[in-house]
Amino acid sequence: MIELDFYGTLVAASLVLLLGRGLVARVGFLRSYNIPEPVAGGLVVAVLLLILRTFDIEVRFDTSLQTPLMLAFFATIGLSADLASLKKGGRIVGIFLLAVIGLLVVQNAMGIGLATLLGLDPLMGLLTGSITLAGGHGTGAAWGAVFSEKYGLASASELALASATFGLVLGGLIGGPVARLLIKRVQVPGCSPQQAPRLPRGFEQPNKERSITPFSFVETLALIAVSLLVGNLLNGLLHGTAFELPTFVCVLFVGVVLRNSLSALGLYQVFEREVSVLGNVSLSLFLAIALMSLKLWDLAALALPIFIILAVQALVMALFAIFVTFRVMGSNYDAAVLAAGHCGFGLGATPTAIANMQAVTQRYGPSQIAFLVVPMVGAFFIDIVNVIVIKLYLTLPFFAAV
């Protein structure tokens, strides 16, 4: 057993990012299909750890930094949200939300249908549907406990975590290829893969240089810290009430309020370029830690029928993004980037969606609409509508009889 402490894990995560960047730069397949750098590096390390485990060597990481990094990322998303811009994107957000709801319904119908055909408990179909794929590890763990305690489903929590892991991996892998396929059908505005725009914005092209100063850095860091502090306090106040929300949603909400309140009062103008730098650092390190610490043997432990269901769900996600998301969002470049993002949080999580879109926009050019819409839907709305959809499915007759 090899255990890495906080500092060792931070070094390992940094090396994973450097490995991912090197792989994407040198391997044409990864570059062509827009595989995010943290995904490329993280999966290589996860596979190596799986091989080491066959020799009875296990490496454990200190993941205590993972949650703060994720929350810091969502804080920067909130601090980047200008309500004036959000008003302009209201209709687009609504259309994309409808597409997201459509996928949730399809995922659960597919999961239940396949589970029934394969002779499994329909509850397993729900667990391999929107609960773990669109919901991720947190939602999966919560519902897994409910299914075990209330419905008596054995090993529900283990199945949920393994399914969420599968979704996280596939969400980071299929988004780039889907976008590449769709971009061939559209005209990229003012840009080609060889010629990126001169004025990158925010999260869209994170590798571009941004000028910062020590004082402005501290200012932005203070805004993120306030968002984290107040967001956690708000989450504590809402805990156990009808208005309870995930912590990251509370943090993002505080970031939105903080940025727009300071601007409206004329007290401070958020330095968007610097917010994007800190946000991208947090996102990259979060994904690196999450992926390099994946226990791939949990996937190997999945029974063949469950693995079949999840593989079909990944295929359904890709087809839905191509034939539904892309079309309803306008069949243009922005729609292609949105489709890549939808693959990210439709199977994994919002940070995966952002990484997918970054991999695309870094190569083909910015998409302001995509980086406005996806964080809002992925952070604010997905968990709320997912709970509603899941509870509606649980009212079906064959669940009532369980």
Long-range contacts (C-beta under 8 A, 24 or more apart in sequence): 1-58, 1-60, 2-57, 2-58, 2-59, 2-60, 3-59, 3-60, 3-62, 4-59, 4-60, 4-61, 4-62, 5-62, 6-62, 6-64, 6-65, 8-61, 8-62, 9-61, 9-62, 9-63, 9-65, 9-289, 10-65, 10-285, 12-45, 12-61, 12-292, 13-285, 13-288, 13-289, 13-292, 14-285, 14-288, 16-41, 16-42, 16-45, 16-288, 16-291, 16-292, 17-41, 17-284, 17-285, 17-288, 19-44, 19-45, 20-44, 20-288, 31-363, 32-180, 33-176, 33-177, 33-180, 34-175, 34-176, 34-177, 34-179, 34-180, 34-340, 34-356, 34-359, 34-360, 34-363, 35-172, 35-173, 35-176, 35-359, 36-172, 36-176, 36-287, 36-352, 36-355, 36-356, 36-358, 36-359, 37-284, 37-359, 38-172, 38-284, 38-287, 38-288, 38-291, 38-355, 39-172, 39-173, 39-287, 39-291, 39-352, 39-355, 41-288, 41-291, 41-292, 42-287, 42-288, 42-290, 42-291, 42-292, 42-294, 43-169, 43-291, 43-294, 45-291, 45-292, 46-291, 46-292, 46-293, 46-294, 46-296, 47-296, 49-292, 49-296, 50-296, 50-297, 53-297, 61-289, 61-292, 61-293, 63-289, 63-293, 65-285, 65-289, 66-286, 66-289, 66-290, 68-228, 69-282, 69-283, 69-285, 69-286, 69-289, 70-248, 70-282, 70-286, 70-351, 71-228, 71-231, 71-232, 71-247, 71-248, 71-251, 72-224, 72-228, 72-278, 72-279, 72-282, 73-279, 73-282, 73-283, 73-286, 73-351, 73-354, 74-248, 74-249, 74-251, 74-252, 74-255, 74-350, 74-379, 75-223, 75-224, 75-227, 75-228, 75-231, 75-251, 75-252, 75-254, 75-255, 76-224, 76-255, 76-275, 76-276, 76-278, 76-279, 76-282, 77-252, 77-255, 77-279, 77-375, 77-379, 78-227, 78-251, 78-252, 78-253, 78-254, 78-255, 78-256, 78-257, 78-258, 78-259, 79-220, 79-223, 79-224, 79-227, 79-255, 79-256, 79-258, 79-259, 79-270, 79-275, 80-202, 80-203, 80-259, 80-270, 80-272, 80-275, 80-276, 80-279, 81-252, 81-255, 81-256, 81-259, 81-260, 81-375, 81-376, 82-259, 82-260, 82-263, 83-256, 83-260, 85-372, 86-372, 86-376, 89-369, 89-372, 89-373, 89-376, 92-329, 92-369, 92-372, 92-373, 93-372, 93-373, 93-376, 93-377, 95-328, 95-329, 96-325, 96-329, 96-338, 96-342, 96-373, 96-374, 96-377, 97-377, 97-381, 97-385, 98-328, 99-324, 99-325, 99-328, 99-329, 99-342, 100-134, 100-342, 100-346, 100-377, 100-381, 100-382, 100-385, 101-385, 101-389, 102-320, 102-324, 103-130, 103-134, 103-317, 103-320, 103-324, 103-325, 103-342, 103-346, 104-130, 104-134, 104-385, 104-386, 104-389, 105-389, 106-316, 106-320, 107-133, 107-134, 107-313, 107-316, 107-317, 107-346, 108-389, 108-390, 108-393, 110-309, 110-312, 110-313, 110-316, 111-309, 111-313, 112-393, 114-308, 114-309, 114-312, 115-305, 115-309, 118-305, 118-308, 118-309, 119-305, 120-305, 120-306, 121-153, 121-402, 122-398, 122-399, 122-402, 123-147, 123-151, 123-153, 123-156, 123-399, 123-402, 124-153, 124-159, 124-306, 124-309, 125-309, 126-390, 126-393, 126-394, 127-153, 127-156, 127-159, 127-160, 127-163, 128-159, 128-163, 128-306, 128-309, 128-310, 128-313, 129-313, 130-386, 130-389, 130-390, 131-160, 131-386, 131-390, 132-160, 132-161, 132-163, 132-164, 132-167, 133-163, 133-164, 133-167, 133-313, 133-317, 133-346, 133-347, 133-348, 134-345, 134-346, 134-347, 134-382, 134-386, 135-164, 135-383, 135-386, 136-164, 136-167, 136-168, 136-348, 136-349, 137-161, 137-164, 137-165, 137-168, 137-349, 138-246, 139-383, 139-386, 140-164, 143-390, 151-402, 158-298, 158-301, 159-302, 159-306, 161-298, 162-298, 162-299, 162-301, 162-302, 162-306, 163-302, 163-306, 163-310, 165-294, 165-295, 165-296, 165-298, 165-299, 166-299, 166-302, 166-307, 166-310, 167-310, 167-313, 167-314, 167-347, 167-348, 168-290, 168-291, 168-294, 168-347, 168-348, 168-349, 168-352, 169-291, 169-294, 169-299, 169-348, 170-310, 170-314, 170-317, 170-347, 170-348, 171-317, 171-343, 171-344, 171-345, 171-346, 171-347, 171-348, 171-349, 171-352, 171-353, 171-356, 172-287, 172-291, 172-344, 172-348, 172-352, 172-355, 172-356, 174-314, 174-317, 174-318, 174-343, 174-347, 175-339, 175-340, 175-341, 175-343, 175-344, 175-352, 175-353, 175-356, 175-357, 175-359, 175-360, 176-340, 176-356, 176-359, 176-360, 177-318, 178-318, 178-321, 178-322, 178-339, 178-340, 178-343, 179-336, 179-337, 179-339, 179-340, 179-356, 179-360, 181-322, 182-322, 182-326, 182-335, 182-336, 182-339, 183-333, 183-336, 183-360, 183-364, 185-331, 186-331, 186-332, 186-333, 186-335, 186-336, 187-333, 188-333, 188-364, 188-365, 189-333, 189-365, 190-365, 191-364, 191-365, 192-364, 193-363, 193-364, 196-362, 196-363, 196-365, 197-365, 197-366, 200-366, 201-272, 201-276, 201-366, 201-368, 201-371, 202-272, 202-273, 202-275, 202-276, 202-371, 203-276, 203-279, 203-280, 203-354, 203-357, 203-358, 203-371, 204-357, 204-358, 204-361, 204-362, 204-366, 204-367, 204-368, 204-371, 205-358, 205-361, 205-362, 205-366, 206-276, 206-277, 206-280, 206-284, 206-358, 206-362, 207-362, 210-273, 210-274, 210-276, 210-277, 211-273, 212-273, 212-274, 212-277, 216-271, 216-274, 217-274, 219-268, 219-271, 220-270, 220-271, 220-274, 220-275, 220-278, 221-278, 223-255, 223-258, 223-259, 223-270, 223-275, 224-255, 224-278, 226-254, 226-258, 227-251, 227-252, 227-254, 227-255, 227-258, 230-254, 230-258, 231-255, 245-383, 245-384, 246-383, 248-379, 249-379, 249-380, 249-383, 252-375, 252-379, 252-380, 253-380, 280-358, 283-351, 283-354, 283-355, 286-351, 287-351, 287-352, 287-355, 313-347, 314-347, 317-342, 317-343, 317-346, 317-347, 318-343, 320-346, 321-346, 333-364, 333-365, 333-367, 334-367, 334-369, 334-370, 336-360, 337-361, 337-367, 337-370, 338-367, 338-369, 338-370, 338-373, 338-374, 341-370, 341-374, 341-378, 342-374, 345-374, 345-378, 345-382, 349-378, 350-374, 350-375, 350-378, 350-379, 350-382, 353-378
